[in-house]
Amino acid sequence: MLVTKIAFFSDDDAGALCGRMLCLGLSALHGDTTLALAGAAPAAGGAGAPGGTSVVALAPNANAFEVERAARAATTLGGDFVAALPLTSVRDRALRNQFDAVVTVGFQEASASRALRAARYLAAEDAGAFAAAPPAWFLAGPGQSELRTRAQLASAVGPRLPFATRALPMALPWLSPAERRRLAAWEADATVIRMGMLLAALALCVAADPGARRLEAADLATLMAARTLPAELALSDRLVGLANAYEELDAAVEAMGWPRHAACAPGRRALPARVGATHARRSSDGEPAGIMPRRA
């Protein structure tokens, strides 16, 4: 079984909320996931989590050994491990080395700017320099089009600048304070669950090749089609499962006439986190919205 360890580094609540969103997306695969929150009270935030998802607390200044111990406990039985950690600790190579994919993010403009700077690297660096520590990828928040553009222009294939940035090809949706509180309580509407599936797919792709300079929709399609080696087959199965669940969610929303962006009622999810048991494909003449490719 493919086990993935993913970390979000942030100096606001974006990391924790992205962790919850990612867990909602991964829950479509019917596997076990552990969400580790730095600075959280013991067992805080676990109530209402989708089936198969557990929440554990880490010390605010958790070091590599403490994270490794938590990850080992979570992945012993084959479950994924997702962590939300302080942005200041992203420079700790030993800590980053505990993860397959590392993402920096911030909801507020100042936090996002710091997250973008933390994801920069010298364009002249050799890929081998990252062998002992996966590099950071920047995830743009809502309304951060300028930062996202700066990250894309600073990519290794863009203009020749002294630094470069790895950026995920998506931006987080805008969430009101009430919607952020609901997500913190594991309540999510169709839009948030769809974004969680997209984020999960991108995180899995980054984990497969963390040193890649760019990630695009075509890369997801390539990884979905690669089924020769056991690791390729395992990743392909997970990406295909997410793509099917993504389409199935669209079909459920259309069939029930629910608005995709409707806020869910307090204490309830607008849609279940596990969208169907079989992920049966529906026929479609086009690609689903966003960057999730369909498997032919």
C-alpha positions in Angstrom: 0.0 0.0 0.0 1.2 3.5 -0.9 1.7 5.5 2.3 2.2 9.3 2.0 3.4 11.8 4.5 2.5 15.4 3.8 3.3 18.6 5.8 1.8 22.1 5.6 3.9 24.9 7.1 2.2 28.1 7.9 2.3 30.9 10.5 -1.5 31.3 10.5 -4.4 28.8 10.5 -4.0 28.1 6.8 -1.8 25.0 7.5 -4.3 23.4 9.9 -7.3 24.2 7.6 -5.4 22.8 4.5 -4.6 19.7 6.6 -8.4 19.2 7.2 -9.2 19.9 3.6 -6.6 17.4 2.5 -8.0 14.7 4.9 -11.5 15.3 3.5 -10.1 14.7 0.0 -8.2 11.6 1.0 -11.3 10.2 2.7 -12.7 9.5 -0.7 -10.1 6.8 -1.0 -11.5 5.0 2.0 -8.1 4.7 3.7 -6.9 5.7 7.1 -5.3 9.2 7.7 -3.8 10.8 10.7 -3.8 14.6 11.0 -1.1 16.0 13.4 -1.6 19.5 14.6 1.2 21.4 16.2 0.2 23.3 19.4 -3.3 21.7 19.5 -4.8 20.5 22.7 -4.7 16.7 23.2 -7.4 15.0 21.0 -8.6 18.5 19.9 -10.3 18.8 16.5 -11.0 15.1 16.1 -14.8 15.2 16.7 -16.7 15.1 13.4 -13.7 13.9 11.4 -14.6 11.6 8.5 -14.4 7.9 9.1 -10.8 6.6 9.1 -9.4 10.0 10.1 -7.8 10.6 13.5 -6.4 13.8 14.9 -3.3 13.9 17.2 -1.5 16.8 18.9 2.1 17.8 18.5 4.1 20.2 20.6 4.2 23.7 19.2 8.0 23.3 18.7 7.9 19.6 17.7 11.3 18.4 16.4 12.1 15.8 13.8 12.2 13.0 16.4 8.8 13.8 17.8 7.3 14.1 14.3 9.0 10.8 13.2 7.5 9.0 16.2 4.0 10.3 15.4 4.3 9.5 11.8 5.6 6.0 12.5 2.6 5.3 14.8 0.2 6.6 12.1 1.8 4.7 9.2 2.5 1.4 10.8 -0.9 0.1 9.6 -0.6 1.7 6.2 -2.3 5.0 6.9 -1.3 8.4 5.5 0.1 11.1 7.7 -0.7 14.8 7.4 0.8 17.5 9.6 0.3 21.2 10.1 3.5 22.8 11.5 4.9 26.3 12.1 6.4 28.1 9.1 9.5 28.8 11.1 10.4 25.1 11.3 10.4 24.6 7.5 14.1 25.4 7.4 14.8 22.3 9.6 16.0 19.8 7.0 15.8 16.9 9.5 12.1 17.8 10.1 11.4 18.1 6.4 13.0 14.8 5.8 10.2 13.1 7.7 7.8 14.0 4.8 7.3 13.1 1.2 5.7 16.4 0.3 6.2 19.8 1.9 3.9 22.8 1.3 4.1 26.4 2.6 0.9 28.4 2.7 -0.7 31.4 4.3 -4.2 32.9 4.2 -3.2 36.5 5.2 -1.2 38.5 2.7 1.8 38.9 5.1 1.7 35.2 6.0 1.5 34.2 2.4 4.4 36.4 1.5 6.5 34.7 4.1 5.3 31.3 2.9 6.4 32.2 -0.6 9.9 33.3 0.5 10.2 30.1 2.5 9.6 28.1 -0.6 12.3 29.8 -2.7 15.5 28.1 -3.6 18.6 29.1 -5.6 17.9 28.4 -9.2 21.5 27.1 -9.6 21.0 24.4 -7.0 21.5 20.9 -8.2 18.5 18.5 -7.6 20.8 16.3 -5.6 21.0 18.9 -2.9 17.4 17.9 -2.0 18.2 14.3 -1.5 18.1 14.6 2.3 15.2 17.0 2.5 12.2 17.4 0.2 11.9 21.0 -1.0 9.0 23.2 -0.2 6.2 23.9 -2.6 4.1 27.2 -2.4 0.3 27.0 -2.3 -1.4 30.3 -3.1 -4.4 31.4 -0.9 -7.5 33.2 -2.0 -7.0 36.6 -3.6 -3.2 36.0 -3.9 -3.0 36.1 -7.6 0.0 38.4 -7.5 2.0 36.1 -5.2 0.9 33.1 -7.4 2.1 34.9 -10.5 5.4 35.8 -8.8 5.9 32.1 -7.9 5.1 31.0 -11.4 7.5 33.5 -13.0 10.2 32.4 -10.6 9.9 28.8 -11.7 13.0 27.1 -13.0 11.6 27.2 -16.6 10.6 30.9 -16.4 12.9 33.9 -16.7 16.4 33.4 -15.5 16.3 34.8 -12.0 18.7 34.1 -9.1 16.0 32.2 -7.2 13.2 29.9 -8.2 9.9 28.7 -6.6 7.9 25.5 -6.8 4.2 26.4 -6.9 1.2 24.1 -6.8 -1.0 24.8 -9.8 -4.1 25.8 -7.7 -5.3 28.4 -5.3 -7.3 27.9 -2.2 -10.9 29.1 -2.2 -12.0 32.1 -0.3 -13.6 31.1 3.0 -15.5 33.5 5.3 -14.6 33.4 9.0 -17.8 31.3 9.6 -16.8 28.9 6.8 -13.3 28.5 8.3 -14.8 27.7 11.7 -17.0 25.1 10.1 -14.0 23.6 8.3 -12.2 23.5 11.6 -15.2 21.5 12.9 -15.0 19.2 9.8 -18.0 20.6 8.1 -17.6 21.2 4.4 -19.7 22.0 1.3 -19.2 20.5 -2.1 -16.7 23.2 -3.1 -14.4 22.5 -0.2 -14.5 18.8 -0.7 -13.7 19.2 -4.4 -10.7 21.4 -3.5 -9.6 18.8 -0.9 -9.6 16.1 -3.7 -7.6 18.4 -6.0 -5.2 19.2 -3.2 -4.8 15.5 -2.3 -4.1 14.6 -6.0 -1.4 17.3 -6.2 0.2 16.4 -2.9 0.4 12.7 -4.1 2.1 13.9 -7.3 4.6 16.1 -5.4 5.3 13.2 -3.1 6.1 11.0 -6.1 8.7 13.6 -7.4 9.3 16.3 -4.8 12.3 17.8 -6.6 10.3 18.4 -9.8 10.5 22.0 -11.0 6.9 22.3 -12.1 3.6 20.4 -11.8 0.8 20.7 -14.4 -2.4 18.8 -15.3 -0.5 16.8 -18.0 1.8 15.5 -15.2 -1.2 14.2 -13.3 -2.5 12.4 -16.5 1.0 10.9 -17.0 1.1 9.6 -13.5 -2.4 8.2 -13.8 -1.4 6.3 -16.9 1.9 4.9 -15.5 1.1 1.4 -14.3 4.3 -0.6 -14.9 6.1 -0.6 -11.5 4.3 -1.5 -8.2 4.8 2.1 -7.0 3.4 3.5 -10.2 0.4 1.2 -10.0 -0.3 2.2 -6.4 -0.1 5.9 -7.2 -2.2 5.5 -10.4 -4.9 3.7 -8.4 -5.1 6.5 -5.9 -5.2 9.3 -8.5 -7.8 7.4 -10.5 -9.8 7.0 -7.3 -9.7 10.7 -6.6 -10.6 11.6 -10.2 -13.6 9.2 -10.1 -14.7 10.5 -6.7 -14.4 14.1 -8.0 -16.7 13.3 -10.9 -19.1 11.4 -8.6 -19.4 14.4 -6.3 -20.2 16.6 -9.3 -22.9 14.1 -10.3 -24.3 14.0 -6.8 -24.5 17.8 -6.6 -26.3 18.0 -10.0 -28.7 15.1 -9.2 -29.7 16.6 -5.9 -29.8 20.2 -7.1 -27.5 21.5 -4.4 -25.5 24.6 -5.2 -21.8 23.9 -5.3 -21.0 26.9 -3.2 -23.8 26.6 -0.6 -22.7 26.8 3.0 -23.6 23.8 5.0 -25.9 24.0 8.0 -24.2 24.2 11.4 -23.3 20.8 12.7 -23.8 19.1 9.4 -21.8 18.5 6.2 -23.5 19.6 2.9 -22.2 16.3 1.5 -20.6 13.3 3.1 -16.8 13.1 3.0 -16.9 9.6 1.6 -18.8 10.2 -1.7 -20.1 6.7 -2.6 -18.5 3.4 -2.1 -17.6 2.3 -5.6 -16.6 5.6 -7.3 -18.5 4.5 -10.4 -17.7 6.7 -13.4 -20.3 8.8 -15.1 -20.2 9.5 -18.8 -19.0 13.0 -19.7 -18.2 14.8 -22.9 -15.7 17.0 -21.2 -13.1 17.2 -18.5 -14.2 18.0 -14.9 -13.6 21.5 -13.7 -10.2 22.4 -12.2 -7.1 20.4 -13.1 -8.2 16.9 -12.2 -7.9 14.9 -15.5 -10.2 12.0 -16.4 -8.8 8.6 -16.9 -9.6 7.3 -20.4 
